[in-house]
Amino acid sequence: MTRQGLKIAVLACAVVLAAPALGAGVLPAAMSANLIGPKMVRAEILVVKGDGTTPDWRLDRGKLAKRYAAGSLILLERDGTTTTIKVASSARVILNGNPKPVGVRRLRAGMQIAVAHVNDLPADHAYAATAGKPAPKWPASTVPQLLGNKLVRGEIYLQDTTKHDYRLDHGRIKQVGLTNLVLHEGDGTDVTIDVSPTAHVKLNSQNASFLQLRKGMMATTIRDFDKPAEQIFANGK
């Protein structure tokens, strides 16, 4: 699922530790909202559907470099990367939060854009904001759809005053080692996650220790690139 050149960043540790209890998703609701909120640069999130297929979602945020042309939008992202994103000419655009959509040709250079699409297919929706307006928001269904219990794994790159390069993995615990977990993910992949000895663990929304995790529990881990996981959110007995 790796996207070339894609890095991931997640919230600073202080934000993670202050996050509220688990909501409907596999992560605290405030954390999920922040992960794909205004500080997000780009993301790649694999989910599993009821029929077993695994759509690979690509999300991008940035300032529109020029008007829609040649079936694409060109975004200047927060890290300075210029990205060309395929967008259907019939795509519906939510501008400044107005529920009545407009066409892509209403978009102008300098607008803030958020756009998501599956695999290499053109996006059929975009979200935009003019100068001085709040950053565009995703629909309310986006967080539970991408960061809910259908999550397989994700890569999210955020940029603020600092950068954090994190990976998200979600699956059923297959094995608990002395310093690692083996997760069986929704696409059938078994992945071994090294865990920091100082990892912050939540079990059924309560503070817990790594020693309380058991085979068969569902768990989501967050790790800083190739470092051991510092955050684990688990459910089960």
VENKANOR-V885217 format. One record per helix or strand. SS is the DSSP state (hx for helix, st for strand). FROM is the first residue (numbers start at 1). TO is the last residue. If there is no record, write none. Layout:
ss->SS from->FROM to->TO
ss->SS from->FROM to->TO
//
This chain:
ss->hx from->13 to->17
ss->st from->22 to->22
ss->st from->28 to->28
ss->hx from->29 to->35
ss->st from->40 to->47
ss->st from->56 to->69
ss->st from->72 to->76
ss->st from->82 to->95
ss->st from->102 to->102
ss->hx from->104 to->106
ss->st from->112 to->118
ss->st from->123 to->129
ss->hx from->141 to->147
ss->st from->151 to->159
ss->st from->163 to->176
ss->st from->180 to->185
ss->st from->190 to->203
ss->st from->206 to->208
ss->hx from->210 to->212
ss->st from->218 to->224
ss->st from->229 to->235
//
